[in-house]
Amino acid sequence: MSKITELVWQMAEPVAQRNGCTVWDVEFVKEAGERFLRVYIDSDEGVDITQCEAVSRELDPMLDEADPIDEAYTFEVSSAGAERELKRPSDFEKFIGSYVAVKLYSAKDGRKEHLGTLTGYSEETGVEIEENGKKFVYTKSEVAQVRLRIKF
């Protein structure tokens, strides 16, 4: 995590907690030539627009005062979403047994994306899924992204 995202996370977490949720992720990215600071929030009961708005309204002036970013940016607060990205070991632990999409940097078995049930994760061995009754393990160096997927 960058210094900016770490600082914003530290500022946002107590604000999120006062509004009945937690910070899922913070990202500071450049898209189409513009900078975006995004705070993703979550709770076991789900997040609604009023919580996003409350966190945004409270955090925005705090960011203005602390001024951790020396360039123009758009500030957004949103739900982590049903198909959120899993990044940290705690994310993987929380969602063992969930259906996921594993995107790889290079194709394996002719595909860059593999869908299955998350059955394990470790820093040493990587991401383990069960796909069509078979177990697959992808090392951290092979994995570009892991996201929850809704299975219909």
Secondary structure, 3 states (H helix, E strand, C coil): CCHHHHHHHHHHHHHHHHCCCEEEEEEEEEECCEEEEEEEEECCCCCCHHHHHHHHHHHHHHHHHHCCCCCCCEEEEEECCCCCECCCHHHHHHCCCCEEEEEEEEEECCEEEEEEEEEEEECCCEEEEEECCEEEEECCCCEEEEEECCCC
